[in-house]
Amino acid sequence: MEGFARAEQRSNIRYVLWDLPAWPSSRLEWWESAGKPRGWNVTIPFKQSIFPWLDAQTDSAKAVGAVNTVAVMPDGSWLGHNTDADGFWEALHEVPNLPATGRALLLGGGGAARAVHYALTSRGWVVETAIRRPNEPWMGETVAWDSLLQVDLNRFQLVVNATPLGSPSAPNESPLINWECVNCSIHLMDLVYTPSPTRLMQLAAQQGWTVQDGSGMLRQQAKKAWDFWKSSGVIPEI
């Protein structure tokens, strides 16, 4: 965010990290202790915890079921928004020659996966979600996690890893998928952005897939949050 502020020469805007070891019990007490911010981002594991504090949510927040951006509106109400879905979509299309629609295999069933699922299905993609836990209504078609090694990848054009496998908490781990894919033309987007490349990206590249880490999504969702704050009046027009 500081980069966006510098680019627009907004020296009076501060963006700071506020660590929450646990979700606060009082909306007002937290807001006052944080210096009464006009807008902020919410990260895991609190993207659902924020909902009871909100006065309204945008359509994207409702569809994804998670909030990562909040604006205090001119009337004092708190509006929750989600930029993950649009950030993912914008980042995905930084890659040339991707099909407009197709079939995707989504690895994971958490909040990030739900944002990816919404971004793809709302634009005409068919998504199969590989999960460990029981199916949820938003998932549609699912694949049991334990059966990933038996999944035929020939029918997919896109694979998205929305699990923490490959992240600093599990840097040498990778989802176990079936690499026996003849004449595949598959793009892998791993939402993990550090370390990069992940183990999954390395394995996919060895198969001739195109690969992409999650840094583009991180950048794009941040830009979407900045634009949301500007449109909501949190960041005044110059």
RADA-V211950 format. One record per residue. N is the residue number from 1. RES is the residue in one small letter. D_LAST is the distance of its C-alpha to the last C-alpha in Angstrom with 1 decimal. Layout:
# RADA-V211950
n:N res:RES d_last:D_LAST
n:N res:RES d_last:D_LAST
This chain:
# RADA-V211950
n:1 res:m d_last:16.7
n:2 res:e d_last:16.4
n:3 res:g d_last:16.6
n:4 res:f d_last:13.5
n:5 res:a d_last:11.6
n:6 res:r d_last:13.2
n:7 res:a d_last:12.5
n:8 res:e d_last:8.7
n:9 res:q d_last:9.5
n:10 res:r d_last:8.7
n:11 res:s d_last:11.9
n:12 res:n d_last:11.9
n:13 res:i d_last:12.5
n:14 res:r d_last:16.2
n:15 res:y d_last:18.2
n:16 res:v d_last:21.9
n:17 res:l d_last:25.2
n:18 res:w d_last:27.0
n:19 res:d d_last:30.6
n:20 res:l d_last:32.5
n:21 res:p d_last:36.2
n:22 res:a d_last:36.8
n:23 res:w d_last:34.9
n:24 res:p d_last:34.4
n:25 res:s d_last:36.5
n:26 res:s d_last:34.1
n:27 res:r d_last:30.5
n:28 res:l d_last:29.8
n:29 res:e d_last:31.5
n:30 res:w d_last:29.6
n:31 res:w d_last:26.2
n:32 res:e d_last:27.0
n:33 res:s d_last:28.6
n:34 res:a d_last:25.5
n:35 res:g d_last:23.3
n:36 res:k d_last:22.0
n:37 res:p d_last:19.4
n:38 res:r d_last:16.8
n:39 res:g d_last:17.6
n:40 res:w d_last:20.2
n:41 res:n d_last:22.4
n:42 res:v d_last:26.1
n:43 res:t d_last:28.7
n:44 res:i d_last:32.4
n:45 res:p d_last:34.6
n:46 res:f d_last:32.4
n:47 res:k d_last:30.7
n:48 res:q d_last:33.2
n:49 res:s d_last:33.7
n:50 res:i d_last:30.2
n:51 res:f d_last:31.2
n:52 res:p d_last:33.1
n:53 res:w d_last:30.1
n:54 res:l d_last:27.8
n:55 res:d d_last:27.6
n:56 res:a d_last:26.8
n:57 res:q d_last:26.4
n:58 res:t d_last:25.0
n:59 res:d d_last:27.6
n:60 res:s d_last:27.1
n:61 res:a d_last:27.8
n:62 res:k d_last:30.8
n:63 res:a d_last:32.1
n:64 res:v d_last:31.9
n:65 res:g d_last:33.0
n:66 res:a d_last:30.7
n:67 res:v d_last:27.2
n:68 res:n d_last:25.2
n:69 res:t d_last:21.8
n:70 res:v d_last:21.2
n:71 res:a d_last:18.4
n:72 res:v d_last:18.9
n:73 res:m d_last:18.0
n:74 res:p d_last:17.0
n:75 res:d d_last:20.8
n:76 res:g d_last:21.7
n:77 res:s d_last:23.3
n:78 res:w d_last:23.1
n:79 res:l d_last:22.5
n:80 res:g d_last:24.0
n:81 res:h d_last:23.2
n:82 res:n d_last:24.9
n:83 res:t d_last:23.3
n:84 res:d d_last:26.6
n:85 res:a d_last:28.1
n:86 res:d d_last:25.3
n:87 res:g d_last:24.8
n:88 res:f d_last:28.5
n:89 res:w d_last:28.7
n:90 res:e d_last:26.0
n:91 res:a d_last:27.7
n:92 res:l d_last:31.1
n:93 res:h d_last:30.2
n:94 res:e d_last:29.3
n:95 res:v d_last:33.1
n:96 res:p d_last:34.6
n:97 res:n d_last:37.5
n:98 res:l d_last:37.2
n:99 res:p d_last:38.8
n:100 res:a d_last:36.7
n:101 res:t d_last:38.9
n:102 res:g d_last:41.8
n:103 res:r d_last:43.3
n:104 res:a d_last:41.8
n:105 res:l d_last:43.4
n:106 res:l d_last:41.1
n:107 res:l d_last:42.4
n:108 res:g d_last:41.6
n:109 res:g d_last:41.0
n:110 res:g d_last:38.3
n:111 res:g d_last:34.7
n:112 res:a d_last:33.5
n:113 res:a d_last:36.3
n:114 res:r d_last:35.5
n:115 res:a d_last:31.9
n:116 res:v d_last:33.5
n:117 res:h d_last:36.2
n:118 res:y d_last:33.8
n:119 res:a d_last:31.6
n:120 res:l d_last:34.9
n:121 res:t d_last:36.9
n:122 res:s d_last:34.2
n:123 res:r d_last:34.1
n:124 res:g d_last:37.9
n:125 res:w d_last:39.1
n:126 res:v d_last:42.2
n:127 res:v d_last:41.9
n:128 res:e d_last:44.8
n:129 res:t d_last:43.8
n:130 res:a d_last:46.1
n:131 res:i d_last:46.4
n:132 res:r d_last:48.6
n:133 res:r d_last:48.2
n:134 res:p d_last:49.3
n:135 res:n d_last:47.4
n:136 res:e d_last:44.5
n:137 res:p d_last:43.8
n:138 res:w d_last:40.5
n:139 res:m d_last:42.3
n:140 res:g d_last:44.6
n:141 res:e d_last:46.9
n:142 res:t d_last:47.6
n:143 res:v d_last:49.7
n:144 res:a d_last:51.4
n:145 res:w d_last:50.1
n:146 res:d d_last:53.7
n:147 res:s d_last:54.4
n:148 res:l d_last:51.7
n:149 res:l d_last:54.3
n:150 res:q d_last:56.0
n:151 res:v d_last:53.0
n:152 res:d d_last:53.3
n:153 res:l d_last:50.1
n:154 res:n d_last:51.1
n:155 res:r d_last:49.5
n:156 res:f d_last:46.0
n:157 res:q d_last:43.3
n:158 res:l d_last:40.9
n:159 res:v d_last:41.4
n:160 res:v d_last:38.7
n:161 res:n d_last:39.4
n:162 res:a d_last:37.6
n:163 res:t d_last:40.0
n:164 res:p d_last:39.7
n:165 res:l d_last:42.6
n:166 res:g d_last:41.6
n:167 res:s d_last:39.0
n:168 res:p d_last:39.7
n:169 res:s d_last:41.8
n:170 res:a d_last:44.0
n:171 res:p d_last:43.3
n:172 res:n d_last:46.6
n:173 res:e d_last:46.9
n:174 res:s d_last:46.3
n:175 res:p d_last:47.0
n:176 res:l d_last:50.5
n:177 res:i d_last:50.3
n:178 res:n d_last:52.8
n:179 res:w d_last:52.3
n:180 res:e d_last:55.2
n:181 res:c d_last:53.2
n:182 res:v d_last:54.8
n:183 res:n d_last:52.7
n:184 res:c d_last:49.5
n:185 res:s d_last:46.1
n:186 res:i d_last:43.9
n:187 res:h d_last:40.4
n:188 res:l d_last:39.8
n:189 res:m d_last:36.5
n:190 res:d d_last:36.9
n:191 res:l d_last:34.1
n:192 res:v d_last:35.2
n:193 res:y d_last:33.1
n:194 res:t d_last:35.0
n:195 res:p d_last:37.6
n:196 res:s d_last:37.4
n:197 res:p d_last:39.5
n:198 res:t d_last:41.1
n:199 res:r d_last:44.8
n:200 res:l d_last:44.2
n:201 res:m d_last:42.1
n:202 res:q d_last:44.9
n:203 res:l d_last:47.6
n:204 res:a d_last:45.7
n:205 res:a d_last:45.2
n:206 res:q d_last:48.9
n:207 res:q d_last:49.6
n:208 res:g d_last:47.5
n:209 res:w d_last:44.5
n:210 res:t d_last:41.0
n:211 res:v d_last:39.0
n:212 res:q d_last:35.5
n:213 res:d d_last:34.3
n:214 res:g d_last:31.6
n:215 res:s d_last:29.0
n:216 res:g d_last:27.3
n:217 res:m d_last:27.1
n:218 res:l d_last:25.7
n:219 res:r d_last:22.8
n:220 res:q d_last:22.2
n:221 res:q d_last:22.3
n:222 res:a d_last:19.8
n:223 res:k d_last:17.4
n:224 res:k d_last:18.2
n:225 res:a d_last:17.6
n:226 res:w d_last:14.1
n:227 res:d d_last:13.4
n:228 res:f d_last:15.3
n:229 res:w d_last:13.3
n:230 res:k d_last:10.1
n:231 res:s d_last:12.3
n:232 res:s d_last:14.0
n:233 res:g d_last:11.2
n:234 res:v d_last:12.2
n:235 res:i d_last:8.9
n:236 res:p d_last:6.3
n:237 res:e d_last:3.8
n:238 res:i d_last:0.0
